[in-house]
């Protein structure tokens, strides 16, 4: 298994929406389409991998791609 971590030290993802960010067409942006994370997860799964997220508010967000 290979893991790629993408780490962002921004404000984090609010806990109340963390479970929704991979839902198709879910967005918090005014002009967002809500397909980016959903499509990314789908592509990774089709290659036998997984895309996960861990977010600590005010500290960091980590997206992990496991293949």
C-alpha positions in Angstrom: 0.0 0.0 0.0 1.2 3.5 -0.9 -0.2 6.5 0.9 0.0 10.1 -0.3 -0.9 12.8 2.2 -2.0 16.3 1.2 -1.8 18.6 4.3 -3.3 22.0 4.5 -2.7 24.2 7.6 -5.8 26.4 6.9 -8.9 26.8 9.1 -10.0 23.2 8.7 -13.3 21.7 7.7 -16.2 22.2 10.2 -17.1 18.9 11.9 -20.8 19.3 11.1 -20.0 19.1 7.3 -17.1 16.7 7.3 -19.3 13.7 6.5 -20.9 15.6 3.5 -17.8 16.8 1.6 -17.7 13.6 -0.6 -21.4 13.8 -1.4 -22.0 14.7 -5.1 -23.0 18.3 -5.6 -22.4 19.3 -2.0 -20.6 22.6 -1.9 -19.9 25.5 0.5 -18.9 27.9 -2.2 -21.3 30.2 -4.0 -20.1 29.2 -7.4 -19.0 25.7 -6.6 -20.3 22.6 -8.4 -19.6 20.1 -5.6 -18.2 17.4 -7.9 -14.4 17.7 -7.2 -14.0 15.6 -4.1 -16.8 13.2 -5.1 -15.2 12.6 -8.5 -11.7 12.3 -7.0 -12.9 9.7 -4.5 -14.6 7.8 -7.3 -11.5 7.8 -9.6 -9.3 6.6 -6.7 -11.8 3.8 -5.8 -11.9 2.6 -9.4 -8.1 2.2 -9.1 -8.5 0.1 -6.0 -7.7 2.9 -3.6 -9.4 5.1 -1.0 -9.5 8.8 -0.3 -10.0 9.8 3.4 -9.9 13.1 5.3 -9.0 14.1 8.8 -9.5 17.7 9.8 -8.6 19.5 13.0 -10.2 22.9 13.2 -7.7 25.7 13.3 -4.8 23.4 12.9 -4.8 21.3 9.7 -6.7 19.1 7.2 -5.1 16.0 5.8 -6.4 14.2 2.7 -5.0 10.7 2.4 -4.9 8.8 -0.9 -4.2 5.1 -0.3 -3.5 2.9 -3.3 
